[in-house]
């Protein structure tokens, strides 16, 4: 993630915009990708972009989005929302982890993963985000911050290939 997106995420947190407003805006950009393309386009006039923001978004987040337009950073808006989520979790004293999987783990497995993360990082509040990724072939990848543990079949095959190439 780009540093600019992380900075915007922190700004969103500092603005104390209601969580529901930010999540609604993030969902809007996710479900209507054409909106981000239009607001990022150098062809569309800045004044037109501002009018679109005025019509679509709640008052609390309009100025933030206009700043992204003015600075030509609308292309990283979704990363900014993701950075806001991570920063919010961090400030709440929780640990956010991402579990990429092919087959969704059972509840018991999820509880074991949370318990292991709690012991390893000394946190009680573990927020595990589940992300389906069929490209892994099998197994899973667990990511906490910039530490990634790869137990996927795709990762194992990549390691095997690298070992063969070294010989």
MDTraj code that builds the backbone (N, CA, C; nanometers):
import mdtraj as md
import numpy as np

residues = "UNK UNK UNK UNK UNK UNK UNK UNK UNK UNK UNK UNK UNK UNK UNK UNK UNK UNK UNK UNK UNK UNK UNK UNK UNK UNK UNK UNK UNK UNK UNK UNK UNK UNK UNK UNK UNK UNK UNK UNK UNK UNK UNK UNK UNK UNK UNK UNK UNK UNK UNK UNK UNK UNK UNK UNK UNK UNK UNK UNK UNK UNK UNK UNK UNK UNK UNK UNK UNK UNK UNK UNK UNK UNK UNK UNK UNK UNK UNK UNK UNK UNK UNK UNK UNK UNK UNK UNK UNK UNK UNK UNK UNK UNK UNK UNK UNK UNK UNK UNK UNK UNK UNK UNK UNK UNK UNK UNK UNK UNK UNK UNK UNK UNK UNK UNK UNK UNK UNK UNK UNK UNK UNK UNK UNK UNK UNK UNK UNK UNK UNK UNK UNK UNK UNK UNK UNK UNK UNK UNK UNK UNK UNK UNK UNK UNK UNK UNK UNK UNK UNK UNK UNK UNK UNK UNK UNK UNK UNK UNK UNK UNK UNK UNK UNK UNK UNK".split()
xyz = np.array([
    [0.0851, -0.1185, 0.0000],
    [0.0000, 0.0000, 0.0000],
    [0.0894, 0.1244, 0.0000],
    [0.0507, 0.2199, -0.0779],
    [0.1287, 0.3435, -0.0904],
    [0.1205, 0.4275, 0.0378],
    [0.2282, 0.4994, 0.0656],
    [0.2314, 0.5850, 0.1842],
    [0.1214, 0.6903, 0.1799],
    [0.0901, 0.7414, 0.0613],
    [-0.0163, 0.8420, 0.0493],
    [-0.1493, 0.7853, 0.0975],
    [-0.1794, 0.6603, 0.0622],
    [-0.3047, 0.5972, 0.1056],
    [-0.3063, 0.5803, 0.2575],
    [-0.1928, 0.5435, 0.3140],
    [-0.1828, 0.5289, 0.4598],
    [-0.2062, 0.6642, 0.5266],
    [-0.1462, 0.7684, 0.4716],
    [-0.1657, 0.9030, 0.5273],
    [-0.3120, 0.9456, 0.5196],
    [-0.3766, 0.9210, 0.4057],
    [-0.5189, 0.9546, 0.3928],
    [-0.6031, 0.8738, 0.4917],
    [-0.5663, 0.7484, 0.5134],
    [-0.6383, 0.6659, 0.6105],
    [-0.6295, 0.7244, 0.7507],
    [-0.5119, 0.7731, 0.7864],
    [-0.4938, 0.8356, 0.9181],
    [-0.5732, 0.9656, 0.9276],
    [-0.5758, 1.0419, 0.8178],
    [-0.6540, 1.1661, 0.8158],
    [-0.8017, 1.1344, 0.8362],
    [-0.8509, 1.0318, 0.7681],
    [-0.9914, 0.9908, 0.7851],
    [-1.0207, 0.9602, 0.9314],
    [-0.9281, 0.8895, 0.9957],
    [-0.9449, 0.8559, 1.1374],
    [-0.9490, 0.9829, 1.2226],
    [-0.8558, 1.0742, 1.1972],
    [-0.8466, 1.1977, 1.2752],
    [-0.9675, 1.2891, 1.2549],
    [-1.0312, 1.2812, 1.1384],
    [-1.1487, 1.3648, 1.1115],
    [-1.2708, 1.3212, 1.1926],
    [-1.2629, 1.2041, 1.2527],
    [-1.3737, 1.1506, 1.3345],
    [-1.5053, 1.1440, 1.2575],
    [-1.4962, 1.1082, 1.1319],
    [-1.6163, 1.0863, 1.0512],
    [-1.6796, 0.9570, 1.1015],
    [-1.8114, 0.9540, 1.1174],
    [-1.8752, 0.8307, 1.1661],
    [-1.8368, 0.7087, 1.0815],
    [-1.8122, 0.5995, 1.1516],
    [-1.7714, 0.4747, 1.0871],
    [-1.8690, 0.4343, 0.9766],
    [-1.9977, 0.4497, 1.0031],
    [-2.0997, 0.4088, 0.9055],
    [-2.0886, 0.4898, 0.7760],
    [-2.0537, 0.6170, 0.7864],
    [-2.0402, 0.7032, 0.6681],
    [-1.9209, 0.6575, 0.5836],
    [-1.8097, 0.6277, 0.6498],
    [-1.6901, 0.5835, 0.5775],
    [-1.7153, 0.4479, 0.5124],
    [-1.7767, 0.3564, 0.5863],
    [-1.8041, 0.2236, 0.5307],
    [-1.9012, 0.2314, 0.4133],
    [-1.9989, 0.3201, 0.4223],
    [-2.0941, 0.3386, 0.3122],
    [-2.0228, 0.3933, 0.1882],
    [-1.9343, 0.4899, 0.2078],
    [-1.8585, 0.5463, 0.0953],
    [-1.7682, 0.4396, 0.0331],
    [-1.7011, 0.3614, 0.1177],
    [-1.6136, 0.2548, 0.0676],
    [-1.6938, 0.1536, -0.0135],
    [-1.8110, 0.1186, 0.0354],
    [-1.8971, 0.0239, -0.0355],
    [-1.9430, 0.0811, -0.1691],
    [-1.9719, 0.2097, -0.1719],
    [-2.0132, 0.2749, -0.2966],
    [-1.9035, 0.2633, -0.4016],
    [-1.7802, 0.2918, -0.3632],
    [-1.6691, 0.2823, -0.4586],
    [-1.6443, 0.1377, -0.5013],
    [-1.6648, 0.0444, -0.4097],
    [-1.6428, -0.0967, -0.4424],
    [-1.7490, -0.1489, -0.5386],
    [-1.8736, -0.1105, -0.5169],
    [-1.9828, -0.1638, -0.5990],
    [-2.0028, -0.0878, -0.7295],
    [-1.9512, 0.0342, -0.7368],
    [-1.9654, 0.1145, -0.8593],
    [-1.8258, 0.1599, -0.9049],
    [-1.7483, 0.0694, -0.9659],
    [-1.6114, 0.1045, -1.0056],
    [-1.6047, 0.2188, -1.1071],
    [-1.7131, 0.2386, -1.1817],
    [-1.7161, 0.3480, -1.2794],
    [-1.7045, 0.4837, -1.2099],
    [-1.7542, 0.4911, -1.0871],
    [-1.7481, 0.6165, -1.0114],
    [-1.6028, 0.6569, -0.9876],
    [-1.5220, 0.5626, -0.9424],
    [-1.3804, 0.5926, -0.9188],
    [-1.3106, 0.6302, -1.0493],
    [-1.3437, 0.5590, -1.1561],
    [-1.2825, 0.5910, -1.2857],
    [-1.3170, 0.7336, -1.3279],
    [-1.4438, 0.7719, -1.3117],
    [-1.4868, 0.9067, -1.3515],
    [-1.4206, 1.0134, -1.2650],
    [-1.4151, 0.9886, -1.1337],
    [-1.3562, 1.0870, -1.0427],
    [-1.2036, 1.0927, -1.0544],
    [-1.1434, 0.9904, -1.1147],
    [-0.9982, 0.9872, -1.1358],
    [-0.9588, 1.0399, -1.2729],
    [-1.0548, 1.0486, -1.3617],
    [-1.0265, 1.0822, -1.5013],
    [-0.9760, 1.2257, -1.5181],
    [-0.8661, 1.2422, -1.5916],
    [-0.8169, 1.3778, -1.6190],
    [-0.9054, 1.4516, -1.7202],
    [-0.9899, 1.3777, -1.7887],
    [-1.0778, 1.4371, -1.8903],
    [-1.1968, 1.5090, -1.8266],
    [-1.2451, 1.4554, -1.7139],
    [-1.3618, 1.5134, -1.6461],
    [-1.3171, 1.6358, -1.5662],
    [-1.3895, 1.7448, -1.5810],
    [-1.3561, 1.8700, -1.5114],
    [-1.3694, 1.8530, -1.3602],
    [-1.2802, 1.9199, -1.2884],
    [-1.2813, 1.9145, -1.1425],
    [-1.4166, 1.9591, -1.0870],
    [-1.4753, 2.0626, -1.1446],
    [-1.6052, 2.1122, -1.0969],
    [-1.7142, 2.0063, -1.1138],
    [-1.7080, 1.9293, -1.2208],
    [-1.8048, 1.8209, -1.2423],
    [-1.7865, 1.7110, -1.1381],
    [-1.6619, 1.6811, -1.1081],
    [-1.6326, 1.5795, -1.0067],
    [-1.6873, 1.6237, -0.8713],
    [-1.6685, 1.7502, -0.8381],
    [-1.7188, 1.8029, -0.7108],
    [-1.8711, 1.7930, -0.7044],
    [-1.9385, 1.8223, -0.8167],
    [-2.0852, 1.8130, -0.8199],
    [-2.1319, 1.6691, -0.7971],
    [-2.0617, 1.5740, -0.8554],
    [-2.0956, 1.4323, -0.8357],
    [-2.0822, 1.3963, -0.6881],
    [-1.9731, 1.4379, -0.6269],
    [-1.9516, 1.4111, -0.4838],
    [-2.0630, 1.4742, -0.4013],
    [-2.1001, 1.5969, -0.4336],
    [-2.2075, 1.6671, -0.3612],
    [-2.3395, 1.5904, -0.3680],
    [-2.3667, 1.5303, -0.4815],
    [-2.4944, 1.4607, -0.5008],
    [-2.4984, 1.3226, -0.4371],
    [-2.3853, 1.2560, -0.4318],
    [-2.3846, 1.1148, -0.3926],
    [-2.3541, 1.0920, -0.2445],
    [-2.2602, 1.1653, -0.1896],
    [-2.2059, 1.1300, -0.0586],
    [-2.2614, 1.2150, 0.0552],
    [-2.2604, 1.1583, 0.1776],
    [-2.3038, 1.2335, 0.2957],
    [-2.2110, 1.3528, 0.3232],
    [-2.2651, 1.4522, 0.3869],
    [-2.1943, 1.5779, 0.4157],
    [-2.0590, 1.5548, 0.4831],
    [-2.0532, 1.4614, 0.5776],
    [-1.9326, 1.4419, 0.6593],
    [-1.8090, 1.4028, 0.5781],
    [-1.8281, 1.3400, 0.4625],
    [-1.7122, 1.2890, 0.3880],
    [-1.6865, 1.3645, 0.2576],
    [-1.7725, 1.4574, 0.2241],
    [-1.7595, 1.5301, 0.0964],
    [-1.6257, 1.6018, 0.0831],
    [-1.5862, 1.6764, 0.1843],
    [-1.4612, 1.7538, 0.1746],
    [-1.3393, 1.6632, 0.1591],
    [-1.3396, 1.5520, 0.2299],
    [-1.2292, 1.4565, 0.2176],
    [-1.2172, 1.4080, 0.0730],
    [-1.3294, 1.3699, 0.0135],
    [-1.3282, 1.3205, -0.1244],
    [-1.2891, 1.4303, -0.2232],
    [-1.3317, 1.5528, -0.1961],
    [-1.2936, 1.6644, -0.2840],
    [-1.1429, 1.6893, -0.2798],
    [-1.0829, 1.6722, -0.1633],
    [-0.9371, 1.6867, -0.1519],
    [-0.8677, 1.5804, -0.2374],
    [-0.9187, 1.4572, -0.2334],
    [-0.8608, 1.3519, -0.3173],
    [-0.8704, 1.3890, -0.4653],
    [-0.9850, 1.4443, -0.5045],
    [-1.0025, 1.4888, -0.6435],
    [-0.9032, 1.6001, -0.6752],
    [-0.8965, 1.7007, -0.5890],
    [-0.8099, 1.8164, -0.6131],
    [-0.6623, 1.7775, -0.6224],
    [-0.6231, 1.6787, -0.5454],
    [-0.4824, 1.6353, -0.5456],
    [-0.4558, 1.5220, -0.6447],
    [-0.5557, 1.4898, -0.7221],
    [-0.5464, 1.3815, -0.8214],
    [-0.5074, 1.2488, -0.7574],
    [-0.5646, 1.2219, -0.6409],
    [-0.5376, 1.0981, -0.5681],
    [-0.6600, 1.0073, -0.5579],
    [-0.7628, 1.0347, -0.6350],
    [-0.8841, 0.9537, -0.6268],
    [-0.8572, 0.8077, -0.6644],
    [-0.7517, 0.7829, -0.7403],
    [-0.7187, 0.6456, -0.7793],
    [-0.6789, 0.5577, -0.6605],
    [-0.6470, 0.6180, -0.5454],
    [-0.6099, 0.5394, -0.4270],
    [-0.7156, 0.5472, -0.3177],
    [-0.8365, 0.5890, -0.3525],
    [-0.9411, 0.6058, -0.2513],
    [-0.9705, 0.4750, -0.1777],
    [-0.9759, 0.3632, -0.2506],
    [-1.0056, 0.2358, -0.1847],
    [-0.8923, 0.1940, -0.0907],
    [-0.7690, 0.2218, -0.1297],
    [-0.6556, 0.1941, -0.0410],
    [-0.6619, 0.2829, 0.0833],
    [-0.7071, 0.4060, 0.0668],
    [-0.7213, 0.4970, 0.1813],
    [-0.8249, 0.4429, 0.2792],
    [-0.9363, 0.3905, 0.2269],
    [-1.0381, 0.3309, 0.3142],
    [-0.9824, 0.2081, 0.3859],
    [-0.9045, 0.1279, 0.3152],
    [-0.8438, 0.0091, 0.3760],
    [-0.7440, 0.0505, 0.4845],
    [-0.6657, 0.1540, 0.4579],
    [-0.5705, 0.2045, 0.5575],
    [-0.6451, 0.2573, 0.6796],
    [-0.7590, 0.3233, 0.6575],
    [-0.8415, 0.3724, 0.7687],
    [-0.8876, 0.2554, 0.8552],
    [-0.9337, 0.1467, 0.7905],
    [-0.9788, 0.0283, 0.8662],
    [-0.8657, -0.0251, 0.9536],
    [-0.7494, -0.0419, 0.8936],
    [-0.6351, -0.0964, 0.9674],
    [-0.5932, -0.0043, 1.0812],
    [-0.5893, 0.1240, 1.0558],
    [-0.5496, 0.2213, 1.1580],
    [-0.6513, 0.2236, 1.2724],
    [-0.7795, 0.2141, 1.2383],
    [-0.8852, 0.2116, 1.3397],
    [-0.8694, 0.0898, 1.4298],
    [-0.8451, -0.0257, 1.3694],
    [-0.8261, -0.1493, 1.4458],
    [-0.7061, -0.1343, 1.5389],
    [-0.5976, -0.0803, 1.4866],
    [-0.4760, -0.0603, 1.5661],
    [-0.5025, 0.0319, 1.6853],
    [-0.5719, 0.1423, 1.6608],
    [-0.5996, 0.2386, 1.7679],
    [-0.6937, 0.1805, 1.8732],
    [-0.7757, 0.0844, 1.8337],
    [-0.8663, 0.0197, 1.9289],
    [-0.7948, -0.0892, 2.0087],
    [-0.6664, -0.1110, 1.9812],
    [-0.5879, -0.2095, 2.0552],
    [-0.6101, -0.3523, 2.0085],
    [-0.6669, -0.3690, 1.8930],
    [-0.6936, -0.5024, 1.8398],
    [-0.5840, -0.5414, 1.7410],
    [-0.5875, -0.6653, 1.7002],
    [-0.4950, -0.7151, 1.5988],
    [-0.5774, -0.7563, 1.4776],
    [-0.5400, -0.7036, 1.3618],
    [-0.6098, -0.7399, 1.2386],
    [-0.5227, -0.8368, 1.1601],
    [-0.5830, -0.9475, 1.1206],
    [-0.5131, -1.0478, 1.0412],
    [-0.5996, -1.0842, 0.9215],
    [-0.5340, -1.1236, 0.8143],
    [-0.6036, -1.1623, 0.6916],
    [-0.5740, -1.3089, 0.6643],
    [-0.6791, -1.3861, 0.6428],
    [-0.6646, -1.5276, 0.6111],
    [-0.7173, -1.5501, 0.4698],
    [-0.6253, -1.5814, 0.3785],
    [-0.6611, -1.6108, 0.2399],
    [-0.6740, -1.7622, 0.2299],
    [-0.7830, -1.8108, 0.1744],
    [-0.8105, -1.9542, 0.1736],
    [-0.8749, -1.9967, 0.0422],
    [-0.8733, -2.1287, 0.0186],
    [-0.9453, -2.1876, -0.0940],
    [-1.0766, -2.2439, -0.0420],
    [-1.0668, -2.3274, 0.0618],
    [-1.1842, -2.3857, 0.1267],
    [-1.2011, -2.3165, 0.2613],
    [-1.3192, -2.2620, 0.2855],
    [-1.3413, -2.1861, 0.4087],
    [-1.3166, -2.2738, 0.5315],
    [-1.2347, -2.2256, 0.6243],
    [-1.2055, -2.3033, 0.7449],
    [-1.3292, -2.3157, 0.8342],
    [-1.3314, -2.4225, 0.9119],
    [-1.4407, -2.4421, 1.0071],
    [-1.4194, -2.3498, 1.1261],
    [-1.5255, -2.3269, 1.2012],
    [-1.5217, -2.2353, 1.3157],
    [-1.4131, -2.2749, 1.4159],
    [-1.3975, -2.4044, 1.4403],
    [-1.2961, -2.4516, 1.5350],
    [-1.1556, -2.4131, 1.4879],
    [-1.1295, -2.4269, 1.3584],
    [-0.9992, -2.3888, 1.3034],
    [-0.9757, -2.2385, 1.3185],
    [-1.0801, -2.1605, 1.2932],
    [-1.0682, -2.0148, 1.3071],
    [-1.0359, -1.9765, 1.4510],
    [-1.1004, -2.0422, 1.5463],
    [-1.0741, -2.0134, 1.6874],
    [-0.9305, -2.0488, 1.7246],
    [-0.8791, -2.1602, 1.6693],
    [-0.7406, -2.1996, 1.6955],
    [-0.6425, -2.0970, 1.6377],
    [-0.6717, -2.0485, 1.5185],
    [-0.5857, -1.9467, 1.4560],
    [-0.5873, -1.8190, 1.5396],
    [-0.7058, -1.7774, 1.5842],
    [-0.7162, -1.6570, 1.6676],
    [-0.6402, -1.6744, 1.7985],
    [-0.6515, -1.7920, 1.8601],
    [-0.5815, -1.8181, 1.9862],
    [-0.4303, -1.8127, 1.9652],
    [-0.3827, -1.8720, 1.8558],
    [-0.2395, -1.8705, 1.8250],
    [-0.1907, -1.7271, 1.8041],
    [-0.2685, -1.6474, 1.7294],
    [-0.2310, -1.5075, 1.7058],
    [-0.2317, -1.4283, 1.8362],
    [-0.3293, -1.4554, 1.9215],
    [-0.3372, -1.3877, 2.0509],
    [-0.2135, -1.4141, 2.1353],
    [-0.1696, -1.5406, 2.1368],
    [-0.0491, -1.5758, 2.2129],
    [0.0750, -1.5107, 2.1515],
    [0.0852, -1.5178, 2.0204],
    [0.2047, -1.4676, 1.9518],
    [0.2194, -1.3162, 1.9642],
    [0.1077, -1.2439, 1.9528],
    [0.1136, -1.0974, 1.9512],
    [0.0677, -1.0331, 2.0821],
    [0.0267, -1.1144, 2.1792],
    [-0.0148, -1.0609, 2.3083],
    [-0.1409, -0.9760, 2.3022],
    [-0.2336, -1.0137, 2.2157],
    [-0.3595, -0.9390, 2.2004],
    [-0.4768, -1.0314, 2.2306],
    [-0.5824, -0.9723, 2.2852],
    [-0.7037, -1.0502, 2.3119],
    [-0.8065, -1.0332, 2.2014],
    [-0.8106, -0.9138, 2.1437],
    [-0.9086, -0.8841, 2.0392],
    [-0.8434, -0.9086, 1.9035],
    [-0.8755, -1.0223, 1.8429],
    [-0.8206, -1.0598, 1.7127],
    [-0.9315, -1.0465, 1.6095],
    [-0.9069, -0.9662, 1.5073],
    [-1.0056, -0.9490, 1.4000],
    [-0.9503, -1.0169, 1.2750],
    [-1.0058, -1.1314, 1.2475],
    [-0.9609, -1.2135, 1.1364],
    [-1.0506, -1.1888, 1.0160],
    [-0.9924, -1.1371, 0.9104],
    [-1.0687, -1.1110, 0.7873],
    [-1.0444, -1.2255, 0.6907],
    [-1.1523, -1.2868, 0.6466],
    [-1.1451, -1.4035, 0.5592],
    [-1.1602, -1.3611, 0.4138],
    [-1.0674, -1.4077, 0.3300],
    [-1.0684, -1.3709, 0.1886],
    [-1.0495, -1.4969, 0.1051],
    [-1.1501, -1.5292, 0.0261],
    [-1.1431, -1.6477, -0.0605],
    [-1.0489, -1.6197, -0.1772],
    [-0.9551, -1.7135, -0.2006],
    [-0.8580, -1.6991, -0.3094],
    [-0.8346, -1.8357, -0.3742],
    [-0.9144, -1.8705, -0.4749],
    [-0.9003, -2.0010, -0.5405],
    [-0.7634, -2.0207, -0.6056],
    [-0.6922, -1.9127, -0.6337],
    [-0.5605, -1.9211, -0.6956],
    [-0.4555, -1.9885, -0.6081],
    [-0.4849, -2.0063, -0.4806],
    [-0.3891, -2.0705, -0.3898],
    [-0.3821, -2.2214, -0.4115],
    [-0.4772, -2.2772, -0.4820],
    [-0.4906, -2.4201, -0.5131],
    [-0.5351, -2.4987, -0.3900],
    [-0.4718, -2.4789, -0.2784],
    [-0.5059, -2.5462, -0.1532],
    [-0.4341, -2.4758, -0.0399],
    [-0.4727, -2.5059, 0.0834],
    [-0.4093, -2.4449, 0.1991],
    [-0.4536, -2.3015, 0.2206],
    [-0.3650, -2.2218, 0.2841],
    [-0.4010, -2.0832, 0.3131],
    [-0.2773, -1.9984, 0.3355],
    [-0.2996, -1.8669, 0.3353],
    [-0.1954, -1.7690, 0.3677],
    [-0.2499, -1.6833, 0.4812],
    [-0.1687, -1.6622, 0.5832],
    [-0.2060, -1.5785, 0.6967],
    [-0.1157, -1.4558, 0.6957],
    [-0.1780, -1.3368, 0.6950],
    [-0.0999, -1.2125, 0.6921],
    [-0.1384, -1.1248, 0.8101],
    [-0.0373, -1.0820, 0.8849],
    [-0.0545, -0.9880, 0.9957],
    [0.0456, -0.8754, 0.9717],
    [-0.0058, -0.7556, 0.9424],
    [0.0833, -0.6447, 0.9084],
    [0.1617, -0.6799, 0.7841],
    [0.2959, -0.6707, 0.7925],
    [0.3747, -0.7087, 0.6757],
    [0.4403, -0.8454, 0.6928],
    [0.3900, -0.9242, 0.7879],
    [0.4389, -1.0607, 0.8071],
    [0.3386, -1.1561, 0.7432],
    [0.3888, -1.2356, 0.6493],
    [0.3007, -1.3280, 0.5780],
    [0.3532, -1.4693, 0.5952],
    [0.2640, -1.5611, 0.6336],
    [0.2984, -1.7016, 0.6465],
    [0.2198, -1.7770, 0.5407],
    [0.2918, -1.8434, 0.4523],
    [0.2300, -1.9080, 0.3369],
    [0.2264, -2.0596, 0.3561],
    [0.1059, -2.1118, 0.3788],
    [0.0848, -2.2557, 0.3880],
    [-0.0005, -2.3029, 0.2700],
    [0.0108, -2.2318, 0.1593],
    [-0.0715, -2.2668, 0.0430],
    [0.0024, -2.3659, -0.0463],
    [-0.0735, -2.4398, -0.1233],
    [-0.0147, -2.5328, -0.2189],
    [0.0613, -2.4558, -0.3267],
    [0.0080, -2.3427, -0.3675],
    [0.0750, -2.2589, -0.4668],
    [0.2120, -2.2138, -0.4144],
    [0.2168, -2.1736, -0.2873],
    [0.3426, -2.1315, -0.2258],
    [0.4421, -2.2456, -0.2151],
    [0.3923, -2.3642, -0.1802],
    [0.4797, -2.4820, -0.1694],
    [0.5376, -2.5193, -0.3062],
    [0.4530, -2.5121, -0.4094],
    [0.5005, -2.5416, -0.5450],
    [0.6065, -2.4407, -0.5891],
    [0.5857, -2.3139, -0.5537],
    [0.6829, -2.2090, -0.5868],
    [0.8165, -2.2369, -0.5170],
    [0.8111, -2.2785, -0.3890],
    [0.9339, -2.3111, -0.3154],
    [1.0063, -2.4294, -0.3791],
    [0.9287, -2.5310, -0.4166],
    [0.9866, -2.6492, -0.4800],
    [1.0552, -2.6112, -0.6111],
    [0.9888, -2.5275, -0.6900],
    [1.0448, -2.4813, -0.8168],
    [1.1764, -2.4056, -0.7940],
    [1.1796, -2.3190, -0.6925],
    [1.3016, -2.2432, -0.6626],
    [1.4146, -2.3353, -0.6186],
    [1.3810, -2.4371, -0.5394],
    [1.4830, -2.5330, -0.4949],
    [1.5407, -2.6111, -0.6120],
    [1.4552, -2.6496, -0.7059],
    [1.5015, -2.7235, -0.8233],
    [1.5908, -2.6347, -0.9100],
    [1.5527, -2.5079, -0.9249],
    [1.6293, -2.4148, -1.0087],
    [1.7682, -2.3874, -0.9508],
    [1.7832, -2.3953, -0.8200],
    [1.9125, -2.3686, -0.7548],
    [2.0118, -2.4820, -0.7757],
    [1.9631, -2.6006, -0.8058],
    [2.0518, -2.7176, -0.8179],
    [2.1152, -2.7266, -0.9510],
])
top = md.Topology()
chain = top.add_chain()
for i, resn in enumerate(residues, 1):
    res = top.add_residue(resn, chain, resSeq=i)
    for name in ("N", "CA", "C"):
        top.add_atom(name, md.element.get_by_symbol(name[0]), res)
traj = md.Trajectory(xyz[None], top)
